Amino acid sequence: MDNPIANAGKTAAIVAYFTIIGTIIAYFINNEPKNPFASFHIRQALGIHLTFYLLGALVSIFDSWMITYSFWIFILVLGIYGLITAIQGEQRPVPLLGESFQKWFSTIH
């Protein structure tokens, strides 16, 4: 299944999952011309990174290794899932929050 749109935006999609800086770089890579595949993954990655910072602030209040490890596992699963789907050239939202990320960041094209 060779999708030329996915192949054209694959680099930006993969870069987006490597730190928040990678997401910003991917956004500018995808600036002209806009690629819908890359835009999808940029929105997913941005959501994962923002979730990391927001939940991380909340988790830091608790002094429990179980909460901390659960948080890290959750973020890693989301990130790895998104990265794998980008590498495979698929547009599958990450579990639990992916559909919401697409709605919340719909202005990112």
Secondary structure, 3 states (H helix, E strand, C coil): CCCHHHHHHHHHHHHHCCHHHHHHHHHHHCCCCCCHHHHHHHHHHHHHHHHHHHHHHHHCCCCCHHHHHHHHHHHHHHHHHHHHHHHHCCCCCCCCCHHHHHHHCCCCC
